[in-house]
Amino acid sequence: MKFLNPAVYCFALGHFSVDWAQGAIPALLPYFIEHYGFTYKAAGLLVFSIVLLSSILQPIFGYYADKVSKPWFVSVGPILCGISISLMGFGETYAALFAAALICGVGCAIYHPEGALMVNRVSGEQ
């Protein structure tokens, strides 16, 4: 069995963290509904906003990554996602939770294109 460059495993861990953070928001919806009294519409809008923003921004960041690579995006994405999930624990209003969800969407969109580019670079022939 061939082993990959250890950096590939680090990128896999980063990918896990941003996808976990994005997936944590739907898992938190029952808490938000009960604790804040959100309607199902308001709670669903949180998930919709993160997916929509991430889907719109990811191709834009991908185009940018292809033209001008910014390797530091690989660390900024998981940091933004982690900060946003942490901020959701302190959010008092719907606007604060919505802003945190948008930050998570941006972090997810930043990580994926640059992460794929960096894995392609470090994996070499494999």
N, CA, C and O of each residue as an XYZ file, in Angstrom:
504
protein
N       0.838     -1.176      0.000
C       0.000      0.000      0.000
C       0.887      1.244      0.000
O       1.799      1.367      0.818
N       0.615      2.149     -0.909
C       1.377      3.393     -0.993
C       0.802      4.411     -0.010
O      -0.412      4.535      0.149
N       1.701      5.126      0.637
C       1.276      6.174      1.540
C       1.408      7.514      0.837
O       2.355      7.753      0.087
N       0.447      8.374      1.093
C       0.462      9.705      0.498
C       1.339     10.641      1.312
O       1.714     10.353      2.449
N       1.643     11.739      0.707
C       2.345     12.810      1.385
C       1.544     13.181      2.640
O       0.324     13.318      2.551
N       2.177     13.345      3.791
C       1.436     13.692      5.017
C       0.609     14.970      4.888
O      -0.390     15.130      5.588
N       1.007     15.869      4.014
C       0.239     17.103      3.824
C      -1.151     16.810      3.290
O      -2.092     17.546      3.586
N      -1.296     15.748      2.507
C      -2.611     15.383      1.969
C      -3.566     15.057      3.114
O      -4.745     15.407      3.063
N      -3.059     14.390      4.140
C      -3.894     14.063      5.292
C      -4.290     15.326      6.061
O      -5.388     15.399      6.612
N      -3.407     16.307      6.098
C      -3.754     17.581      6.735
C      -4.860     18.293      5.963
O      -5.766     18.874      6.560
N      -4.783     18.245      4.640
C      -5.849     18.851      3.831
C      -7.157     18.097      4.012
O      -8.228     18.704      4.018
N      -7.080     16.780      4.161
C      -8.292     15.992      4.413
C      -8.907     16.382      5.753
O     -10.130     16.453      5.873
N      -8.087     16.631      6.748
C      -8.583     17.066      8.044
C      -9.220     18.454      7.949
O     -10.255     18.709      8.565
N      -8.606     19.340      7.183
C      -9.207     20.657      6.965
C     -10.539     20.560      6.253
O     -11.484     21.274      6.586
N     -10.614     19.669      5.266
C     -11.866     19.463      4.538
C     -12.939     18.910      5.471
O     -14.096     19.324      5.414
N     -12.547     17.978      6.322
C     -13.473     17.444      7.310
C     -14.004     18.544      8.217
O     -15.198     18.587      8.514
N     -13.124     19.427      8.655
C     -13.545     20.464      9.596
C     -14.509     21.466      8.973
O     -15.480     21.858      9.621
N     -14.270     21.889      7.738
C     -15.194     22.855      7.132
C     -16.531     22.194      6.799
O     -17.583     22.816      6.947
N     -16.497     20.943      6.351
C     -17.762     20.261      6.073
C     -18.520     19.942      7.360
O     -19.751     19.971      7.389
N     -17.774     19.639      8.421
C     -18.419     19.396      9.704
C     -19.087     20.673     10.214
O     -20.215     20.632     10.704
N     -18.402     21.789     10.100
C     -18.957     23.057     10.566
C     -20.210     23.419      9.785
O     -21.197     23.882     10.358
N     -20.167     23.207      8.475
C     -21.344     23.509      7.666
C     -22.482     22.558      8.007
O     -23.644     22.964      7.995
N     -22.176     21.325      8.305
C     -23.204     20.351      8.672
C     -23.696     20.494     10.095
O     -24.744     19.950     10.440
N     -22.965     21.213     10.928
C     -23.386     21.406     12.314
C     -24.582     22.335     12.414
O     -25.376     22.223     13.348
N     -24.719     23.238     11.480
C     -25.826     24.202     11.556
C     -27.182     23.512     11.452
O     -28.055     23.800     12.271
N     -27.409     22.606     10.480
C     -28.696     21.899     10.494
C     -28.907     21.069     11.765
O     -30.040     20.914     12.220
N     -27.837     20.544     12.332
C     -27.962     19.773     13.571
C     -28.347     20.661     14.753
O     -28.941     20.180     15.718
N     -28.017     21.944     14.687
C     -28.346     22.875     15.764
C     -29.755     23.462     15.639
O     -30.219     24.135     16.559
N     -30.426     23.225     14.544
C     -31.746     23.829     14.332
C     -32.751     23.495     15.434
O     -33.453     24.403     15.878
N     -32.864     22.246     15.905
C     -33.828     22.002     16.994
C     -33.541     22.837     18.236
O     -34.466     23.286     18.914
N     -32.270     23.044     18.533
C     -31.916     23.893     19.667
C     -32.352     25.335     19.414
O     -32.931     25.974     20.292
N     -32.077     25.840     18.222
C     -32.467     27.214     17.903
C     -33.978     27.386     17.951
O     -34.473     28.406     18.430
N     -34.706     26.404     17.462
C     -36.165     26.492     17.453
C     -36.711     26.524     18.882
O     -37.597     27.316     19.201
N     -36.172     25.658     19.730
C     -36.677     25.599     21.103
C     -36.182     26.768     21.952
O     -36.964     27.373     22.686
N     -34.895     27.090     21.859
C     -34.323     28.111     22.724
C     -34.730     29.530     22.317
O     -35.040     30.357     23.174
N     -34.730     29.806     21.027
C     -35.033     31.156     20.554
C     -36.467     31.321     20.069
O     -36.908     32.443     19.815
N     -37.195     30.227     19.938
C     -38.567     30.309     19.468
C     -38.680     30.606     17.981
O     -39.672     31.180     17.535
N     -37.662     30.215     17.208
C     -37.715     30.440     15.766
C     -38.809     29.585     15.138
O     -39.148     28.507     15.627
N     -39.340     30.095     14.057
C     -40.246     29.278     13.260
C     -39.396     28.340     12.400
O     -38.187     28.522     12.266
N     -40.051     27.339     11.825
C     -39.323     26.437     10.937
C     -38.803     27.187      9.709
O     -37.755     26.854      9.156
N     -39.550     28.194      9.300
C     -39.120     29.009      8.160
C     -37.834     29.763      8.488
O     -36.902     29.775      7.684
N     -37.778     30.384      9.648
C     -36.586     31.140     10.047
C     -35.390     30.212     10.237
O     -34.273     30.550      9.844
N     -35.618     29.055     10.832
C     -34.531     28.100     11.038
C     -34.037     27.549      9.705
O     -32.832     27.411      9.494
N     -34.957     27.240      8.820
C     -34.569     26.735      7.500
C     -33.810     27.776      6.687
O     -32.947     27.436      5.878
N     -34.138     29.047      6.908
C     -33.436     30.120      6.188
C     -31.959     30.182      6.573
O     -31.121     30.569      5.759
N     -31.637     29.804      7.806
C     -30.225     29.752      8.201
C     -29.460     28.748      7.347
O     -28.372     29.039      6.851
N     -30.041     27.571      7.184
C     -29.382     26.533      6.384
C     -29.345     26.929      4.918
O     -28.332     26.746      4.243
N     -30.438     27.466      4.435
C     -30.497     27.886      3.038
C     -29.456     28.962      2.751
O     -28.810     28.938      1.703
N     -29.291     29.901      3.673
C     -28.346     30.998      3.439
C     -26.914     30.493      3.364
O     -26.143     30.946      2.517
N     -26.549     29.567      4.230
C     -25.172     29.078      4.224
C     -24.888     28.285      2.953
O     -23.810     28.409      2.371
N     -25.846     27.475      2.523
C     -25.646     26.673      1.309
C     -25.642     27.564      0.075
O     -24.818     27.377     -0.820
N     -26.545     28.523      0.019
C     -26.616     29.418     -1.136
C     -25.354     30.265     -1.257
O     -24.765     30.359     -2.334
N     -24.942     30.877     -0.159
C     -23.755     31.729     -0.214
C     -22.516     30.914     -0.576
O     -21.695     31.349     -1.384
N     -22.386     29.745      0.018
C     -21.236     28.895     -0.282
C     -21.250     28.461     -1.748
O     -20.204     28.432     -2.396
N     -22.415     28.128     -2.263
C     -22.525     27.699     -3.665
C     -22.226     28.821     -4.647
O     -21.701     28.569     -5.732
N     -22.550     30.038     -4.286
C     -22.287     31.176     -5.167
C     -20.814     31.588     -5.099
O     -20.192     31.871     -6.122
N     -20.268     31.618     -3.887
C     -18.898     32.108     -3.720
C     -17.828     31.089     -4.108
O     -16.739     31.474     -4.531
N     -18.122     29.801     -3.970
C     -17.090     28.802     -4.241
C     -16.561     28.856     -5.673
O     -15.344     28.794     -5.848
N     -17.399     28.970     -6.713
C     -16.829     29.114     -8.061
C     -16.042     30.410     -8.250
O     -15.075     30.448     -9.011
N     -16.452     31.456     -7.564
C     -15.720     32.724     -7.661
C     -14.336     32.569     -7.041
O     -13.338     32.980     -7.633
N     -14.274     31.981     -5.857
C     -12.976     31.733     -5.228
C     -12.171     30.712     -6.027
O     -10.942     30.785     -6.060
N     -12.846     29.768     -6.668
C     -12.153     28.800     -7.513
C     -11.499     29.461     -8.710
O     -10.360     29.146     -9.052
N     -12.207     30.368     -9.342
C     -11.651     31.111    -10.462
C     -10.449     31.932     -9.998
O      -9.418     31.987    -10.669
N     -10.603     32.565     -8.842
C      -9.517     33.367     -8.281
C      -8.322     32.492     -7.923
O      -7.178     32.884     -8.153
N      -8.574     31.316     -7.366
C      -7.489     30.402     -6.994
C      -6.743     29.901     -8.225
O      -5.533     29.685     -8.168
N      -7.451     29.713     -9.338
C      -6.793     29.282    -10.564
C      -5.910     30.382    -11.140
O      -4.858     30.101    -11.714
N      -6.328     31.612    -10.991
C      -5.559     32.735    -11.543
C      -4.414     33.154    -10.628
O      -3.273     33.289    -11.069
N      -4.726     33.355     -9.365
C      -3.735     33.812     -8.395
C      -3.906     32.969     -7.134
O      -4.810     33.218     -6.337
N      -3.051     31.988     -6.955
C      -3.168     31.084     -5.816
C      -2.823     31.806     -4.514
O      -1.825     32.521     -4.430
N      -3.647     31.610     -3.527
C      -3.421     32.153     -2.189
C      -3.441     30.986     -1.203
O      -4.499     30.661     -0.664
N      -2.304     30.353     -0.956
C      -2.276     29.186     -0.067
C      -2.808     29.454      1.338
O      -3.263     28.525      2.006
N      -2.762     30.683      1.791
C      -3.256     30.985      3.121
C      -4.774     30.846      3.222
O      -5.317     30.809      4.326
N      -5.470     30.767      2.077
C      -6.916     30.504      2.097
C      -7.219     29.154      2.743
O      -8.285     28.967      3.331
N      -6.277     28.213      2.630
C      -6.488     26.879      3.180
C      -6.614     26.936      4.702
O      -7.338     26.128      5.283
N      -5.947     27.841      5.340
C      -6.079     27.972      6.796
C      -7.196     28.933      7.188
O      -7.787     28.785      8.258
N      -7.490     29.903      6.352
C      -8.536     30.878      6.673
C      -9.924     30.223      6.673
O     -10.767     30.559      7.506
N     -10.161     29.298      5.750
C     -11.468     28.649      5.661
C     -11.882     27.939      6.939
O     -12.944     28.249      7.479
N     -11.087     26.993      7.451
C     -11.468     26.334      8.704
C     -11.531     27.292      9.893
O     -12.354     27.110     10.790
N     -10.671     28.308      9.904
C     -10.715     29.271     11.007
C     -12.045     30.025     10.992
O     -12.685     30.176     12.032
N     -12.462     30.497      9.815
C     -13.752     31.192      9.717
C     -14.913     30.294     10.126
O     -15.832     30.723     10.823
N     -14.857     29.038      9.679
C     -15.934     28.102     10.033
C     -15.977     27.855     11.533
O     -17.054     27.830     12.129
N     -14.813     27.672     12.146
C     -14.769     27.448     13.588
C     -15.240     28.652     14.376
O     -15.971     28.516     15.358
N     -14.821     29.828     13.944
C     -15.255     31.052     14.617
C     -16.764     31.221     14.497
O     -17.426     31.615     15.458
N     -17.308     30.926     13.325
C     -18.745     31.132     13.130
C     -19.573     30.179     13.987
O     -20.588     30.579     14.556
N     -19.145     28.918     14.082
C     -19.878     27.984     14.932
C     -19.768     28.399     16.395
O     -20.730     28.268     17.152
N     -18.614     28.893     16.792
C     -18.446     29.377     18.162
C     -19.327     30.594     18.424
O     -19.935     30.705     19.489
N     -19.398     31.501     17.463
C     -20.234     32.697     17.627
C     -21.705     32.347     17.731
O     -22.470     33.069     18.372
N     -22.108     31.262     17.117
C     -23.515     30.863     17.206
C     -23.911     30.528     18.640
O     -25.079     30.660     19.007
N     -22.954     30.098     19.445
C     -23.247     29.817     20.841
C     -23.466     31.072     21.661
O     -24.090     31.029     22.721
N     -22.953     32.187     21.173
C     -23.091     33.449     21.895
C     -24.134     34.373     21.284
O     -24.435     35.427     21.845
N     -24.688     33.985     20.138
C     -25.656     34.843     19.456
C     -26.926     35.025     20.266
O     -27.499     34.057     20.769
N     -27.353     36.244     20.386
C     -28.573     36.555     21.138
C     -29.763     36.791     20.215
O     -30.913     36.619     20.619
N     -29.488     37.181     18.987
C     -30.566     37.528     18.069
C     -30.470     36.688     16.800
O     -29.461     36.040     16.522
N     -31.553     36.730     16.054
C     -31.563     36.007     14.776
C     -30.530     36.598     13.818
O     -29.883     35.865     13.069
N     -30.377     37.903     13.841
C     -29.405     38.554     12.950
C     -27.981     38.092     13.259
O     -27.183     37.895     12.343
N     -27.661     37.921     14.535
C     -26.326     37.455     14.908
C     -26.101     36.023     14.435
O     -25.025     35.699     13.931
N     -27.101     35.168     14.593
C     -26.984     33.791     14.122
C     -26.892     33.740     12.607
O     -26.140     32.941     12.049
N     -27.651     34.588     11.948
C     -27.632     34.638     10.483
C     -26.259     35.093      9.984
O     -25.728     34.534      9.024
N     -25.689     36.101     10.632
C     -24.359     36.581     10.243
C     -23.310     35.493     10.464
O     -22.419     35.313      9.633
N     -23.410     34.772     11.573
C     -22.468     33.682     11.837
C     -22.602     32.580     10.793
O     -21.602     31.998     10.373
N     -23.825     32.291     10.376
C     -24.034     31.280      9.336
C     -23.414     31.731      8.018
O     -22.832     30.924      7.293
N     -23.537     33.006      7.713
C     -22.929     33.519      6.482
C     -21.409     33.443      6.538
O     -20.767     33.140      5.532
N     -20.831     33.715      7.697
C     -19.375     33.610      7.852
C     -18.937     32.170      7.611
O     -17.906     31.930      6.982
N     -19.710     31.221      8.104
C     -19.389     29.813      7.884
C     -19.454     29.470      6.395
O     -18.615     28.721      5.893
N     -20.436     30.010      5.697
C     -20.539     29.776      4.256
C     -19.352     30.336      3.498
O     -18.873     29.725      2.543
N     -18.877     31.493      3.922
C     -17.700     32.089      3.283
C     -16.464     31.240      3.555
O     -15.662     31.005      2.651
N     -16.307     30.784      4.778
C     -15.159     29.942      5.118
C     -15.144     28.648      4.331
O     -14.093     28.195      3.878
N     -16.308     28.060      4.172
C     -16.412     26.822      3.394
C     -16.087     27.076      1.924
O     -15.413     26.272      1.281
N     -16.566     28.187      1.406
C     -16.315     28.521      0.001
C     -14.852     28.872     -0.250
O     -14.334     28.609     -1.335
N     -14.191     29.451      0.721
C     -12.777     29.796      0.568
C     -11.912     28.545      0.563
O     -10.968     28.440     -0.221
N     -12.233     27.598      1.437
C     -11.362     26.436      1.606
C     -11.360     25.493      0.398
O     -10.292     25.089     -0.063
N     -12.522     25.145     -0.110
C     -12.619     24.057     -1.085
C     -11.786     24.251     -2.353
O     -11.046     23.331     -2.703
N     -11.851     25.367     -3.058
C     -11.042     25.472     -4.285
C      -9.540     25.468     -4.016
O      -8.782     24.773     -4.693
N      -9.123     26.238     -3.035
C      -7.688     26.314     -2.754
C      -7.183     25.001     -2.165
O      -6.058     24.592     -2.452
N      -7.991     24.341     -1.353
C      -7.607     23.045     -0.810
C      -7.417     22.002     -1.896
O      -6.463     21.225     -1.857
N      -8.323     21.985     -2.863
C      -8.188     21.041     -3.980
C      -6.932     21.339     -4.799
O      -6.231     20.423     -5.230
N      -6.658     22.607     -5.006
C      -5.467     22.994     -5.750
C      -4.192     22.580     -5.017
O      -3.251     22.080     -5.633
N      -4.165     22.790     -3.706
C      -2.978     22.448     -2.927
C      -2.776     20.928     -2.850
O      -1.639     20.459     -2.912
N      -3.849     20.160     -2.716
C      -3.723     18.701     -2.706
C      -3.178     18.214     -4.031
O      -2.346     17.307     -4.070
N      -3.635     18.803     -5.102
C      -3.140     18.443     -6.431
C      -1.628     18.720     -6.528
O      -0.889     17.949     -7.140
N      -1.192     19.804     -5.932
C       0.229     20.158     -5.977
C       1.089     19.228     -5.130
O       2.160     18.807     -5.567
N       0.632     18.902     -3.923
C       1.481     18.106     -3.035
C       1.400     16.610     -3.294
O       2.295     15.865     -2.895
N       0.338     16.158     -3.958
C       0.207     14.713     -4.177
C       1.080     14.236     -5.337
O       1.374     13.044     -5.429
N       1.491     15.124     -6.207
C       2.391     14.768     -7.298
C       1.764     13.759     -8.246
O       0.637     13.955     -8.702
N       2.476     12.689     -8.546
C       2.015     11.667     -9.493
C       0.861     10.840     -8.932
O       0.122     10.217     -9.694
N       0.700     10.828     -7.627
C      -0.324     10.001     -7.005
C      -1.674     10.626     -7.183
O      -2.674     10.075     -6.725
